[in-house]
């Protein structure tokens, strides 16, 4: 279902290409599959209403990414603060990129908290790989089209990077720890490595 929705949104947009629509449909299909798996996992792992609310909210943000991506055409993705201002002013031409920027900022914050908690106190915490898999895939690609980097985003990315590496180092042969490491790297590295002048060179 996610793939169908993403494909329809991409196919009805301007400058649609078959390859682009197929890639977005694949991202949507991945999101739908992960949502089903995560729903089954949530019934086993989530312990109270607070966890359902917080982690369910993160899951919704992740599910919105492929749908937002379907309407994005490669415009510069603003940092979170600028994205919020663009959305507040209702600038229609920049709203898709701003939506991506806002989702990215919120998901970076959530992933940083998860990485920190899993590193500091891993005893009763599952690896949240399913929760952040779709954001890692989407933002791991979109992240290279950045138009700005704030200190807050760099700090969040550093927390994610340190957290996933430290957690993996305690169980380097654990497949779940490896999957969490790769997920965290996909989220953090674009923020840490890409600079505004790199985008300007592409222009």
Backbone as ProteinMPNN parsed JSONL, in Angstrom:
{"seq_chain_A": "XXXXXXXXXXXXXXXXXXXXXXXXXXXXXXXXXXXXXXXXXXXXXXXXXXXXXXXXXXXXXXXXXXXXXXXXXXXXXXXXXXXXXXXXXXXXXXXXXXXXXXXXXXXXXXXXXXXXXXXXXXXXXXXXXXXXXXXXXXXXXXXXXXXXXXXXXXXXXXXXXXXXXXXXXXXXXXXXXXXXXXXXXXXXXXXXXXXXXXXXXXX", "coords_chain_A": {"N_chain_A": [[0.828, -1.208, 0.0], [1.933, 1.247, 0.811], [3.846, 1.567, -1.207], [2.205, 1.894, -3.453], [0.843, 4.303, -2.854], [3.033, 6.102, -2.728], [3.975, 5.856, -5.349], [1.79, 6.83, -6.848], [1.702, 9.496, -5.977], [4.176, 10.368, -6.902], [3.919, 9.919, -9.653], [1.931, 11.678, -10.416], [3.086, 14.093, -10.166], [5.031, 16.963, -11.285], [7.685, 16.854, -13.753], [8.086, 14.1, -13.757], [9.757, 11.001, -13.912], [10.283, 7.712, -15.155], [12.196, 6.115, -13.827], [12.584, 7.587, -11.485], [9.991, 7.532, -10.363], [9.759, 4.784, -9.956], [11.806, 4.32, -8.097], [10.882, 5.8, -5.91], [8.501, 4.463, -5.45], [9.546, 2.019, -4.633], [10.74, 2.81, -2.237], [8.443, 3.515, -0.837], [7.173, 1.014, -0.74], [9.009, -0.406, 0.814], [8.683, 1.066, 3.163], [6.01, 0.393, 3.797], [6.239, -2.393, 4.236], [8.046, -2.451, 6.382], [6.496, -1.111, 8.255], [4.488, -2.982, 8.842], [6.025, -5.073, 9.982], [7.098, -3.657, 12.119], [4.803, -3.05, 13.562], [4.028, -5.572, 14.502], [6.256, -6.089, 16.099], [5.995, -4.038, 17.959], [3.822, -4.774, 19.546], [4.95, -6.691, 21.124], [7.127, -5.445, 22.348], [6.603, -2.791, 23.293], [5.804, -1.225, 26.313], [4.025, 0.422, 27.747], [1.545, 3.118, 27.723], [2.932, 5.483, 27.267], [5.26, 4.729, 25.839], [4.023, 3.702, 23.56], [2.886, 6.057, 22.57], [5.113, 7.835, 22.133], [6.999, 6.307, 20.576], [5.299, 5.418, 18.621], [4.674, 7.86, 17.443], [7.162, 8.497, 16.292], [7.268, 6.45, 14.416], [5.183, 7.211, 12.713], [6.218, 9.616, 11.672], [8.382, 8.56, 10.24], [6.972, 7.062, 8.352], [5.834, 9.067, 6.861], [7.901, 10.055, 5.357], [8.559, 8.719, 2.743], [6.26, 9.507, 1.325], [6.403, 12.289, 1.363], [8.805, 12.568, 0.032], [8.038, 11.82, -2.505], [6.967, 14.087, -3.626], [9.029, 15.821, -3.824], [11.573, 17.538, -5.608], [14.323, 17.72, -5.756], [15.094, 20.191, -4.771], [16.982, 22.476, -2.65], [17.351, 21.247, 0.629], [16.272, 22.617, 3.532], [17.734, 23.506, 6.76], [16.473, 22.557, 10.037], [15.325, 24.718, 11.577], [14.964, 26.793, 9.658], [13.303, 25.398, 7.925], [11.004, 25.134, 9.497], [10.212, 27.822, 9.639], [9.655, 28.368, 6.944], [7.483, 26.642, 6.48], [5.696, 27.706, 8.299], [5.203, 30.201, 7.193], [3.931, 29.419, 4.937], [4.996, 29.027, 2.334], [4.493, 27.955, -0.703], [6.022, 26.993, -2.909], [8.381, 26.143, -1.792], [7.666, 24.343, 0.082], [7.732, 21.517, 0.014], [10.45, 20.728, 0.141], [10.962, 21.936, 2.574], [9.301, 20.464, 4.246], [10.598, 17.988, 4.157], [12.993, 18.792, 5.392], [12.053, 19.439, 7.958], [11.01, 16.969, 8.857], [13.385, 15.504, 8.803], [14.908, 16.809, 10.813], [13.361, 16.298, 13.15], [13.431, 13.492, 13.203], [16.172, 13.015, 13.41], [16.618, 14.002, 15.99], [15.025, 12.215, 17.512], [16.313, 9.781, 16.893], [18.835, 10.281, 17.963], [18.295, 10.408, 20.712], [17.416, 7.758, 21.075], [19.758, 6.322, 20.363], [21.513, 7.201, 22.338], [20.269, 6.321, 24.738], [20.258, 3.551, 24.291], [22.941, 3.026, 24.288], [23.857, 3.889, 26.847], [22.18, 2.552, 28.694], [21.514, -0.409, 28.013], [20.138, -2.658, 28.881], [17.347, -3.366, 29.066], [16.386, -2.702, 26.626], [15.352, -2.902, 23.276], [16.913, -3.174, 20.036], [16.21, -0.448, 18.011], [15.985, -0.755, 15.208], [14.119, -1.312, 13.127], [12.362, 0.803, 13.445], [13.775, 3.003, 12.566], [14.665, 2.367, 10.049], [13.519, 3.009, 7.48], [13.693, 5.922, 7.577], [16.532, 5.988, 7.63], [17.236, 4.92, 5.119], [15.974, 6.72, 3.309], [16.847, 9.33, 4.186], [19.521, 8.842, 4.138], [20.104, 9.046, 1.495], [18.841, 11.443, 0.549], [20.081, 13.185, 2.25], [22.478, 14.049, 1.159], [21.862, 16.18, -0.401], [21.938, 18.611, 0.934], [21.376, 21.97, 2.171], [22.303, 23.447, 4.209], [23.824, 23.4, 7.475], [23.329, 23.086, 10.864], [24.601, 23.771, 14.185], [23.183, 22.354, 16.079], [22.105, 20.19, 14.6], [24.48, 18.935, 13.812], [25.438, 18.206, 16.324], [23.441, 16.37, 17.129], [23.835, 14.414, 15.157], [26.434, 13.594, 15.809], [25.982, 12.477, 18.331], [24.361, 10.317, 17.581], [26.194, 8.9, 15.953], [28.352, 8.299, 17.759], [26.899, 6.883, 19.681], [25.846, 4.58, 18.285], [28.179, 3.349, 17.365], [29.531, 2.835, 19.773], [27.696, 1.113, 21.005], [27.679, -1.032, 19.21], [30.345, -1.856, 19.445], [30.43, -3.215, 21.825], [29.204, -5.597, 21.277], [30.289, -6.856, 18.781], [29.827, -8.962, 16.991], [27.16, -9.36, 16.904], [24.293, -9.606, 14.982], [22.077, -7.859, 15.132], [23.165, -5.629, 16.402], [24.972, -4.856, 14.451], [23.221, -4.189, 12.365], [21.925, -2.008, 13.544], [24.098, -0.3, 13.812], [24.711, 0.254, 11.074], [22.341, 1.508, 10.329], [22.401, 3.802, 11.966], [24.743, 5.027, 10.983], [23.951, 5.685, 8.377], [22.102, 7.664, 8.931], [23.622, 9.605, 10.274], [26.085, 10.26, 8.932], [25.691, 11.808, 6.438], [24.949, 14.314, 7.497], [27.229, 15.051, 8.879], [29.26, 15.09, 6.97], [28.598, 16.488, 4.602], [28.721, 19.735, 3.236], [27.588, 23.188, 2.835], [28.906, 24.392, 0.568], [29.363, 22.261, -1.081], [26.902, 21.64, -2.147], [26.46, 23.95, -3.642], [28.399, 23.691, -5.584], [27.328, 21.671, -7.112], [25.284, 22.979, -8.306]], "CA_chain_A": [[0.0, 0.0, 0.0], [2.833, 2.393, 0.842], [4.438, 1.718, -2.528], [1.184, 2.416, -4.364], [0.642, 5.713, -2.537], [4.216, 6.859, -3.142], [4.028, 5.857, -6.814], [0.759, 7.729, -7.354], [2.128, 10.863, -5.71], [5.288, 10.687, -7.806], [3.478, 9.888, -11.044], [1.077, 12.83, -10.707], [3.874, 15.314, -9.993], [5.722, 17.469, -12.465], [9.02, 16.323, -14.019], [8.132, 12.695, -13.373], [10.501, 10.077, -14.747], [9.973, 6.331, -14.791], [13.153, 5.651, -12.829], [12.299, 8.291, -10.235], [8.755, 6.99, -9.808], [10.031, 3.421, -9.494], [12.611, 4.401, -6.874], [10.028, 6.265, -4.823], [7.586, 3.364, -5.157], [10.299, 1.037, -3.85], [10.863, 3.354, -0.882], [7.137, 3.377, -0.211], [6.942, -0.403, -0.46], [9.835, -0.722, 1.98], [8.024, 1.657, 4.316], [4.847, -0.413, 4.141], [6.682, -3.672, 4.792], [8.622, -2.187, 7.7], [5.401, -0.746, 9.155], [3.851, -4.222, 9.288], [6.951, -5.738, 10.899], [7.215, -2.858, 13.34], [3.551, -3.202, 14.311], [4.12, -6.847, 15.218], [7.278, -5.933, 17.134], [5.507, -3.117, 18.987], [2.95, -5.504, 20.468], [5.795, -7.458, 22.036], [8.175, -4.654, 23.006], [6.149, -1.56, 23.942], [5.333, -1.637, 27.63], [2.975, 1.274, 28.319], [0.966, 4.109, 26.81], [3.948, 6.477, 26.922], [6.079, 4.181, 24.755], [3.191, 3.647, 22.361], [2.713, 7.416, 22.048], [6.37, 8.389, 21.64], [7.56, 5.512, 19.49], [4.315, 5.453, 17.54], [4.866, 9.133, 16.754], [8.355, 8.367, 15.449], [6.899, 5.588, 13.292], [4.372, 8.019, 11.791], [7.146, 10.515, 10.973], [9.109, 7.755, 9.263], [6.062, 6.674, 7.272], [5.564, 10.244, 6.028], [9.062, 10.394, 4.532], [8.431, 8.367, 1.319], [5.186, 10.286, 0.712], [6.944, 13.633, 1.148], [9.841, 12.43, -0.992], [7.398, 11.694, -3.812], [6.659, 15.426, -4.126], [10.25, 16.628, -3.765], [12.22, 17.478, -6.915], [15.742, 18.014, -5.662], [15.388, 21.523, -4.259], [17.771, 22.458, -1.417], [16.61, 20.881, 1.839], [16.735, 23.547, 4.567], [17.886, 23.002, 8.124], [15.187, 22.435, 10.717], [14.755, 26.011, 11.945], [14.498, 27.456, 8.44], [12.166, 24.621, 7.428], [9.832, 25.506, 10.296], [9.781, 29.169, 9.238], [9.054, 28.268, 5.604], [6.169, 26.018, 6.619], [4.83, 28.637, 9.025], [4.808, 31.264, 6.26], [3.119, 28.845, 3.872], [5.611, 29.217, 1.015], [4.101, 26.736, -1.411], [7.065, 26.495, -3.803], [9.472, 25.561, -1.01], [7.091, 23.588, 1.192], [8.105, 20.098, -0.017], [11.792, 20.63, 0.699], [10.87, 22.299, 3.989], [8.724, 19.314, 4.949], [11.693, 17.033, 4.327], [13.901, 19.319, 6.4], [11.425, 19.327, 9.274], [10.995, 15.551, 9.212], [14.764, 15.101, 9.077], [15.304, 17.321, 12.118], [12.653, 15.567, 14.199], [13.909, 12.11, 13.245], [17.531, 13.047, 13.954], [16.493, 14.152, 17.439], [14.529, 10.958, 18.069], [17.355, 8.759, 16.755], [19.908, 10.604, 18.908], [17.829, 9.964, 22.03], [17.427, 6.292, 21.072], [21.144, 5.853, 20.362], [22.097, 7.498, 23.648], [19.686, 5.42, 25.734], [20.689, 2.181, 24.025], [24.357, 2.941, 24.657], [24.051, 4.076, 28.291], [21.433, 1.558, 29.474], [20.963, -1.317, 27.004], [19.675, -3.92, 29.472], [15.954, -3.699, 28.773], [16.012, -1.981, 25.411], [15.573, -3.576, 22.002], [17.471, -2.343, 18.97], [15.083, 0.146, 17.269], [16.38, -0.685, 13.796], [12.937, -1.234, 12.266], [11.755, 2.119, 13.588], [14.569, 4.012, 11.862], [15.19, 1.831, 8.796], [13.066, 3.841, 6.357], [14.411, 7.203, 7.625], [17.944, 5.818, 7.273], [17.331, 4.731, 3.668], [15.586, 7.958, 2.617], [17.733, 10.439, 4.546], [20.868, 8.481, 3.732], [20.254, 9.515, 0.109], [18.453, 12.854, 0.475], [20.993, 13.968, 3.07], [23.583, 14.615, 0.376], [21.355, 17.389, -1.062], [21.72, 19.589, 2.002], [21.66, 23.371, 1.872], [22.806, 24.097, 5.41], [24.041, 22.535, 8.627], [23.37, 23.825, 12.117], [25.332, 23.109, 15.264], [22.283, 21.395, 16.722], [22.043, 18.983, 13.774], [25.779, 18.271, 13.916], [25.482, 17.581, 17.651], [22.584, 15.184, 17.089], [24.504, 13.402, 14.334], [27.561, 13.065, 16.586], [25.418, 11.593, 19.364], [23.97, 9.077, 16.895], [27.403, 8.197, 15.529], [29.043, 7.758, 18.932], [26.034, 5.901, 20.326], [25.742, 3.305, 17.559], [29.503, 2.714, 17.339], [29.805, 2.318, 21.116], [26.82, -0.053, 21.261], [28.164, -2.132, 18.374], [31.656, -2.313, 19.923], [30.244, -4.142, 22.946], [28.764, -6.87, 20.695], [30.608, -6.672, 17.355], [29.358, -10.076, 16.166], [25.703, -9.424, 17.011], [23.684, -9.069, 13.749], [21.213, -6.719, 15.438], [24.044, -4.486, 16.665], [25.515, -4.439, 13.152], [22.137, -3.508, 11.649], [21.736, -0.714, 14.201], [25.264, 0.504, 13.436], [24.542, 0.717, 9.694], [21.229, 2.459, 10.328], [22.883, 5.054, 12.54], [25.705, 5.646, 10.069], [23.203, 6.28, 7.264], [21.468, 8.884, 9.416], [24.559, 10.601, 10.798], [27.197, 10.671, 8.071], [25.414, 12.944, 5.548], [24.938, 15.561, 8.266], [28.588, 15.379, 9.298], [30.218, 15.176, 5.87], [28.205, 17.395, 3.526], [28.769, 21.15, 3.574], [26.839, 23.991, 1.865], [29.616, 24.67, -0.681], [29.253, 21.092, -1.952], [25.668, 21.776, -2.911], [26.624, 25.033, -4.598], [29.183, 23.196, -6.701], [26.461, 20.885, -7.984], [24.475, 23.895, -9.08]], "C_chain_A": [[0.868, 1.266, 0.0], [3.463, 2.651, -0.508], [3.46, 2.315, -3.521], [0.964, 3.908, -4.131], [1.811, 6.564, -3.015], [4.304, 6.949, -4.662], [3.011, 6.834, -7.392], [1.144, 9.187, -7.139], [3.245, 11.283, -6.653], [4.806, 10.815, -9.241], [2.606, 11.085, -11.407], [1.815, 14.146, -10.54], [4.535, 15.729, -11.291], [7.098, 16.831, -12.57], [9.157, 14.86, -13.585], [8.934, 11.896, -14.394], [10.227, 8.669, -14.244], [10.894, 5.834, -13.684], [12.882, 6.287, -11.475], [11.057, 7.717, -9.566], [8.966, 5.584, -9.262], [10.819, 3.422, -8.189], [11.763, 4.829, -5.688], [9.013, 5.196, -4.446], [8.273, 2.292, -4.326], [10.469, 1.509, -2.411], [9.545, 3.244, -0.135], [6.812, 1.943, 0.146], [7.754, -0.859, 0.745], [9.196, -0.172, 3.25], [6.812, 0.858, 4.757], [5.22, -1.735, 4.778], [7.233, -3.494, 6.205], [7.526, -1.836, 8.704], [4.701, -1.984, 9.697], [4.733, -4.948, 10.299], [7.062, -4.981, 12.214], [5.961, -2.963, 14.195], [3.57, -4.494, 15.116], [5.132, -6.756, 16.358], [6.769, -5.068, 18.279], [4.629, -3.828, 20.003], [3.75, -6.298, 21.489], [6.693, -6.57, 22.89], [7.664, -3.435, 23.763], [5.417, -1.905, 25.228], [4.18, -0.81, 28.174], [2.519, 2.308, 27.29], [1.991, 5.153, 26.379], [4.816, 5.987, 25.768], [5.284, 4.091, 23.462], [3.052, 5.033, 21.729], [3.99, 7.939, 21.404], [6.898, 7.629, 20.43], [6.594, 5.411, 18.313], [4.406, 6.743, 16.743], [6.069, 9.111, 15.829], [8.042, 7.519, 14.221], [6.078, 6.354, 12.253], [5.257, 8.978, 10.998], [7.924, 9.763, 9.897], [8.242, 7.354, 8.085], [5.756, 7.842, 6.34], [6.706, 10.555, 5.065], [8.91, 9.994, 3.063], [7.348, 9.175, 0.608], [5.633, 11.718, 0.441], [7.991, 13.617, 0.041], [9.24, 12.387, -2.389], [7.078, 13.045, -4.439], [7.864, 16.359, -4.098], [11.023, 16.442, -5.063], [13.674, 17.926, -6.875], [16.088, 19.418, -5.223], [16.24, 21.419, -2.993], [16.893, 22.153, -0.206], [17.111, 21.757, 2.983], [16.939, 22.862, 5.908], [16.57, 23.195, 8.876], [14.544, 23.778, 11.042], [14.2, 26.761, 10.749], [13.292, 26.732, 7.861], [10.893, 24.983, 8.182], [9.307, 26.881, 9.896], [9.108, 29.152, 7.865], [7.646, 27.693, 5.688], [5.194, 26.951, 7.325], [4.342, 29.754, 8.113], [3.976, 30.741, 5.097], [3.667, 29.076, 2.483], [5.445, 27.934, 0.199], [5.239, 26.139, -2.235], [8.187, 25.793, -3.047], [8.963, 24.604, 0.059], [7.515, 22.119, 1.197], [9.491, 19.89, 0.566], [11.781, 20.96, 2.184], [10.272, 21.162, 4.808], [9.771, 18.234, 5.175], [12.663, 17.495, 5.406], [13.349, 19.186, 7.804], [11.393, 17.878, 9.745], [12.391, 15.065, 9.571], [15.209, 15.559, 10.465], [14.655, 16.56, 13.259], [13.171, 14.141, 14.337], [15.35, 12.026, 13.736], [17.501, 13.162, 15.472], [16.055, 12.84, 18.084], [15.593, 9.866, 18.014], [18.51, 9.012, 17.717], [19.534, 10.164, 20.319], [17.885, 8.443, 22.127], [18.847, 5.746, 21.147], [21.804, 6.064, 21.714], [21.581, 6.54, 24.713], [20.175, 3.986, 25.544], [22.156, 1.976, 24.377], [24.533, 2.962, 26.176], [23.386, 2.969, 29.098], [20.762, 0.567, 28.529], [20.214, -2.525, 27.566], [18.268, -4.31, 29.054], [15.457, -3.006, 27.501], [16.333, -2.808, 24.166], [16.24, -2.609, 21.023], [16.319, -1.777, 18.131], [15.347, 0.253, 15.771], [15.176, -0.542, 12.873], [12.33, 0.163, 12.285], [12.466, 3.161, 12.731], [15.105, 3.533, 10.513], [14.793, 2.685, 7.596], [13.687, 5.239, 6.41], [15.875, 7.087, 7.231], [18.12, 5.676, 5.767], [17.054, 6.047, 2.936], [16.57, 9.087, 2.906], [19.188, 10.134, 4.217], [21.17, 8.861, 2.296], [19.988, 11.02, 0.017], [19.446, 13.74, 1.227], [22.146, 14.592, 2.321], [23.155, 15.842, -0.413], [21.101, 18.491, -0.035], [22.006, 21.005, 1.513], [22.193, 24.113, 3.089], [22.947, 23.1, 6.539], [24.123, 23.399, 9.876], [24.174, 23.052, 13.151], [24.472, 22.058, 15.948], [22.221, 20.093, 15.931], [23.365, 18.22, 13.818], [25.906, 17.555, 15.255], [24.647, 16.311, 17.688], [23.242, 14.063, 16.293], [25.687, 12.782, 15.071], [27.084, 12.124, 17.68], [25.013, 10.259, 18.748], [25.2, 8.252, 16.547], [28.112, 7.54, 16.709], [28.218, 6.662, 19.587], [26.005, 4.565, 19.61], [27.088, 2.582, 17.502], [29.827, 2.102, 18.692], [28.964, 1.081, 21.414], [27.284, -1.255, 20.458], [29.469, -2.702, 18.922], [31.545, -3.271, 21.099], [29.781, -5.517, 22.484], [29.045, -6.851, 19.192], [30.113, -7.785, 16.443], [27.839, -10.21, 16.171], [25.066, -8.82, 15.756], [22.79, -7.858, 14.003], [22.029, -5.459, 15.719], [24.648, -3.956, 15.364], [24.457, -3.675, 12.354], [21.886, -2.118, 12.229], [22.89, 0.228, 13.875], [25.088, 1.087, 12.033], [23.413, 1.741, 9.579], [21.67, 3.817, 10.856], [23.867, 5.776, 11.641], [24.992, 6.33, 8.902], [22.525, 7.582, 7.674], [22.484, 9.989, 9.713], [25.554, 11.128, 9.77], [26.869, 11.803, 7.096], [25.44, 14.286, 6.275], [26.358, 16.011, 8.587], [29.525, 15.67, 8.131], [29.88, 16.212, 4.813], [28.199, 18.827, 4.036], [28.047, 21.971, 2.503], [27.559, 24.2, 0.543], [29.56, 23.488, -1.636], [27.971, 21.149, -2.773], [25.82, 22.846, -3.981], [27.441, 24.59, -5.808], [28.33, 22.373, -7.649], [25.611, 21.792, -8.86], [25.256, 24.44, -10.262]], "O_chain_A": [[0.581, 2.229, -0.712], [3.606, 3.801, -0.924], [3.839, 3.15, -4.343], [0.905, 4.689, -5.081], [1.617, 7.613, -3.628], [4.664, 7.993, -5.205], [3.324, 7.582, -8.317], [0.937, 10.021, -8.02], [3.264, 12.412, -7.144], [5.233, 11.714, -9.966], [2.542, 11.471, -12.574], [1.233, 15.21, -10.751], [4.594, 14.969, -12.258], [7.622, 16.321, -11.579], [10.211, 14.44, -13.107], [8.797, 12.1, -15.601], [9.97, 8.459, -13.058], [10.444, 5.212, -12.722], [12.94, 5.619, -10.442], [11.055, 7.446, -8.365], [8.412, 5.231, -8.221], [10.542, 2.632, -7.286], [11.902, 4.289, -4.591], [8.692, 5.029, -3.27], [7.667, 1.72, -3.42], [10.358, 0.718, -1.475], [9.521, 2.92, 1.052], [6.243, 1.674, 1.204], [7.261, -1.603, 1.593], [9.164, -0.843, 4.282], [6.599, 0.66, 5.954], [4.594, -2.158, 5.75], [6.932, -4.277, 7.107], [7.611, -2.216, 9.872], [4.357, -2.036, 10.878], [4.256, -5.386, 11.346], [7.113, -5.582, 13.287], [6.047, -2.965, 15.423], [3.171, -4.509, 16.28], [4.898, -7.277, 17.448], [7.075, -5.333, 19.442], [4.684, -3.521, 21.194], [3.275, -6.548, 22.597], [6.989, -6.91, 24.036], [8.242, -3.074, 24.789], [4.53, -2.759, 25.245], [3.417, -1.309, 29.0], [3.018, 2.37, 26.166], [1.932, 5.654, 25.256], [5.081, 6.735, 24.827], [5.812, 4.373, 22.387], [3.094, 5.171, 20.507], [3.968, 8.428, 20.275], [7.205, 8.219, 19.394], [7.012, 5.329, 17.158], [4.239, 6.741, 15.523], [6.016, 9.637, 14.717], [8.493, 7.825, 13.117], [6.26, 6.162, 11.051], [5.073, 9.14, 9.791], [8.104, 10.26, 8.786], [8.713, 7.309, 6.949], [5.453, 7.637, 5.165], [6.502, 11.243, 4.065], [9.109, 10.841, 2.192], [7.488, 9.496, -0.572], [5.286, 12.297, -0.589], [8.057, 14.531, -0.781], [9.851, 12.86, -3.348], [6.932, 13.14, -5.657], [7.725, 17.56, -4.325], [11.125, 15.325, -5.571], [14.192, 18.453, -7.86], [17.253, 19.813, -5.288], [16.224, 20.384, -2.327], [15.822, 22.737, -0.042], [18.275, 21.647, 3.366], [16.396, 21.787, 6.165], [15.674, 23.901, 8.415], [13.349, 23.964, 10.81], [13.097, 27.304, 10.809], [12.364, 27.368, 7.362], [9.828, 25.122, 7.58], [8.096, 27.086, 9.821], [8.11, 29.84, 7.649], [6.725, 28.195, 5.044], [4.008, 26.985, 6.995], [3.204, 30.208, 8.237], [3.382, 31.523, 4.355], [2.902, 29.298, 1.544], [6.171, 26.959, 0.394], [5.409, 24.92, -2.263], [8.87, 24.937, -3.609], [9.75, 24.104, 0.863], [7.648, 21.526, 2.267], [9.7, 18.993, 1.382], [12.502, 20.341, 2.967], [10.691, 20.924, 5.941], [9.832, 17.633, 6.248], [13.106, 16.7, 6.235], [14.083, 18.859, 8.737], [11.711, 17.591, 10.899], [12.566, 14.307, 10.525], [15.817, 14.789, 11.208], [15.324, 16.213, 14.232], [13.332, 13.637, 15.449], [15.714, 11.063, 14.411], [18.271, 12.494, 16.163], [16.637, 12.404, 19.078], [15.761, 9.111, 18.971], [19.102, 8.065, 18.233], [20.364, 9.608, 21.038], [18.343, 7.896, 23.13], [19.116, 4.814, 21.906], [22.562, 5.215, 22.183], [22.361, 6.007, 25.502], [20.47, 3.29, 26.516], [22.563, 0.869, 24.727], [25.272, 2.146, 26.729], [23.956, 2.491, 30.079], [19.565, 0.684, 28.267], [19.704, -3.339, 26.796], [18.022, -5.47, 28.72], [14.262, -2.763, 27.334], [17.434, -3.341, 24.022], [16.142, -1.39, 21.166], [15.526, -2.548, 17.59], [14.973, 1.242, 15.14], [15.204, 0.26, 11.94], [11.841, 0.649, 11.265], [11.837, 4.092, 12.228], [15.916, 4.223, 9.895], [15.645, 3.044, 6.782], [14.172, 5.715, 5.384], [16.412, 7.979, 6.574], [19.049, 6.247, 5.196], [17.811, 6.439, 2.048], [17.071, 9.728, 1.983], [19.994, 11.047, 4.038], [22.332, 8.987, 1.909], [20.8, 11.773, -0.521], [19.629, 14.907, 0.882], [22.736, 15.564, 2.791], [23.996, 16.489, -1.037], [20.121, 19.227, -0.154], [22.772, 21.212, 0.571], [22.504, 25.3, 2.996], [22.269, 22.072, 6.559], [24.911, 24.344, 9.928], [24.4, 21.849, 13.018], [24.965, 21.003, 16.347], [22.276, 19.011, 16.514], [23.367, 16.989, 13.856], [26.415, 16.436, 15.322], [25.088, 15.29, 18.215], [23.212, 12.903, 16.702], [25.919, 11.577, 14.968], [27.706, 11.092, 17.931], [25.283, 9.199, 19.313], [25.245, 7.051, 16.813], [28.434, 6.353, 16.658], [28.756, 5.635, 20.001], [26.125, 3.519, 20.25], [27.14, 1.355, 17.58], [30.336, 0.983, 18.764], [29.454, 0.117, 22.001], [27.285, -2.377, 20.964], [29.678, -3.914, 18.869], [32.46, -4.056, 21.348], [29.941, -6.499, 23.209], [28.101, -6.832, 18.401], [29.991, -7.577, 15.236], [27.294, -11.09, 15.504], [25.273, -7.637, 15.482], [22.746, -6.935, 13.189], [21.641, -4.358, 15.328], [24.814, -2.748, 15.198], [24.751, -2.646, 11.745], [21.66, -1.163, 11.486], [22.677, 1.425, 13.682], [25.295, 2.283, 11.829], [23.515, 2.713, 8.83], [21.356, 4.854, 10.271], [23.833, 7.003, 11.543], [25.378, 7.423, 8.488], [22.388, 8.498, 6.863], [22.234, 11.163, 9.436], [25.836, 12.326, 9.745], [27.698, 12.698, 6.928], [25.903, 15.284, 5.722], [26.657, 17.205, 8.57], [30.487, 16.422, 8.287], [30.783, 16.764, 4.184], [27.726, 19.098, 5.14], [27.904, 21.504, 1.372], [26.919, 24.191, -0.508], [29.69, 23.659, -2.848], [27.95, 20.759, -3.94], [25.357, 22.667, -5.108], [27.207, 25.053, -6.925], [28.571, 22.37, -8.856], [25.259, 21.447, -9.989], [24.728, 25.237, -11.037]]}, "name": "protein", "num_of_chains": 1, "seq": "XXXXXXXXXXXXXXXXXXXXXXXXXXXXXXXXXXXXXXXXXXXXXXXXXXXXXXXXXXXXXXXXXXXXXXXXXXXXXXXXXXXXXXXXXXXXXXXXXXXXXXXXXXXXXXXXXXXXXXXXXXXXXXXXXXXXXXXXXXXXXXXXXXXXXXXXXXXXXXXXXXXXXXXXXXXXXXXXXXXXXXXXXXXXXXXXXXXXXXXXXXX"}
